Amino acid sequence: MASSSRAALLQNASGITISGRAQLITAGRDVNFNAPLPAPGLAHLLRPVSNATHTRAGHVARCDPGTRLEVIAQVREWLDGHDNDERAVVCWLNGPAGYGKSALAQTYAAEGRLLGSFFFLRGAGERSHISRLIPTLAHQISLTVPGAKLLIERALEEEPALLGSTLSLAHRLQRLVIEPIHLNTSRISYSSEDVSSFVKKQIVVIDALDECDDKAEMADFIDVLLSASSGGTHLPFQILLTSRVEEHVRKKFDSSKALFLHRLELQDFDARWDIEVHFRREFDCIYDQNWRIMQRIPKPWPSARNLTALLDKAGSSFAYATTFIQYVGGDRMPHKALQQLLAFEANGLDSLYEQVLSSASWTEGFCQILGTIMILEDNQSISFLSSLLSLQHEEVICELSQV
């Protein structure tokens, strides 16, 4: 709008109201309006880590249909309050690497009872640090719990430091997660017992506590959860935690604070049948995708004898099974790749990785990248490796894609 037009708008005018804290500036006959930019939204303030939630893009581990039924049933019994101790609002699902903890966590996160989720991943930027956990959960809760958004916004207005690290984890969890749910649901619980019961069955899923790079802070966070679940301030939801049994995690769950803790150890569940289902499904896909080459290979493939050998090698490790499938499926002659791997007498991943690496082209670049990965303390991104080794991003990808 031209300056003369702005002035004409107010000429001989009376009873004008200007809202939105706009400023009126006059300079001679010119009239200028300056209005402040709108306040940033809650998502902008919280900066949630979108690739740490159950809706993240890329490959996401999931349980095959019809598998892990016993484990899933036991977690549901705990969630529905049918376990031995209904006071246990925290469940710790633990097991060795490759036992399917993340796939199970993803299964529960997708069931429709979810308040929020966070999937840690070592060496993956903000996904590997605990500082982004509470803001990410708070953002999801602002979307899933009616009325929680206003309470979180009010908390941030009263205490902007909630977004920093100067306040304790316990206080930040209380203000940004527990209170917005508790205060919101307590208002409706008096008028609707069914609604209150429904809210109590909602779940927060936090996967791979051991993948968090901040070990001391993670130990503190576990302390906070255990204290909140057994002290005066009860958690207004249930929380599923998964991890390997690493020392800094185990010590906290074995402490006297873990009075009301539901434990599930994946070593106690026989996964052989589940892995067999996984093998059959994936090998059928490999056969169908390579039918021109494999049309003379009799079905079922692998044979019952070879499938039994595969299951003996895999044990309870889905990581072994998945790596095996990827290697066989990635070969131009899958049936021959399968026979080569079956020829190894040793079980476990060592022999499998040995066979995988034996087929690699040991170029100077490949050796340099692989050697760097082996000596680094933590997993690092492709961008980090390319910068560290002064290589192009696509060079690193090409060298690693062969294995």
Summary of the structure (lengths in Angstrom):
residues: 403
radius of gyration: 27.7
end to end distance: 62.6
largest distance: 96.9
contacts: 1143
relative contact order: 0.10
helix: 55%
strand: 9%
